[in-house]
Amino acid sequence: MAAEDVVLMKGNEAIAQAAINFGVDAYFGYPITPQSEVLETLAALKPWETTGMVVVQAESELAAINMVYGGAGSGKMCMTSSSSPGVSLKQEGISYLAGAELPCLIVNVMRGGPGLGTIQPSQADYFQTVKGGGHGDYRLITLAPASVQEMADHVGLAFDLAFKYLNPAIILADGVIGQMMEKVVLPPPRRRLTDEEVIARCPWAANGRTNGRAPNIITSLELDPAIMEKRNIHLQEKYKTIQEKEVRFEEITCEDAEYLIVAFGSCARIALKAVEGARSEGIKVGLLRPITLWPFPDKTIAERAKRVKGILVVELNAGQMVEDVKLAVECKIPVEHFGRLGGIVPDPDEVIAALKEKIVK
């Protein structure tokens, strides 16, 4: 399949194909709806026969994330994917990856909860992802695709950011984006790096080749509290740099807006239709779509808050990102939430009705 071809595929399939094209070294996963097509597509395409990419269905989610830890520790581009309950099981390993400063990619195609919940779409893993679902003070670079094209594009972006900052990155998609089919242009093929190139790019890696230097030790463990504090301070300084340099967002019809909708993922697409409908009724509303959920575009939202009368946050959950919007606004204007639960996806008319009821009074 040529990279420049326009093809029709699911978001999950786009993740898999983009990983092959980007030259990912290894995928370790475990099936769970609604993201199983990532593993199924990789198994069907057999990239180990073409690019040399390793694809393993692990015995569990815990095994998969620890395989990622091992592969990432050798400097290789490794990834995993799952859905909400499966990602919960991976949290300890994700914290270890962050503590050891290992670059990798995690994909979460969210489903409804809590508990086993439903296989229908949700955005209720926002807290878990951007607030640090595992133990300790750490952050994940978090990308929120709103289209199948972005599902493909974000694979390369996530790995680029992960290796730039030596930090795990996550693509936080919801079940709508994972299962929907759209036209997509795949990223151009990139060959996998040779072992020598990996060594040059990752001098910190444990690759079994010391060449006279002291062995590299990959660990998040340090029993000396003074040294551990220095490590944590270093991490916080790194996170501050990421917050300063890597915020990404999209604004639509915001220049003359009197009201603002903030939404990510599939809700941003629904909100865009709601913006068009509201404007046809004479309500001047704009859409701000965070592309990075962490780092969050709080400064941009704070600036927009100076020019609008109120903000409606639209999410497929009971209200999670709305808390970060409120923090950004600092109570200077009304901020309200509209969401559906249980896997029910709202339509644009519902969003318009919520905008009128909660904000445009």
PyMOL commands that set and color helices and strands:
alter all, ss='L'
color gray80, all
select helices_A, chain A and resi 11-22+36-45+47-49+61-73+84-89+91-99+126-130+148-165+175-179+195-201+225-245+265-280+298-305+321-329+348-358
alter helices_A, ss='H'
color red, helices_A
select strands_A, chain A and resi 6-10+26-29+54-57+78-82+104-110+141-143+168-174+181-185+249-252+259-263+285-290+292-294+310-315+335-339
alter strands_A, ss='S'
color yellow, strands_A
deselect
rebuild
show_as cartoon
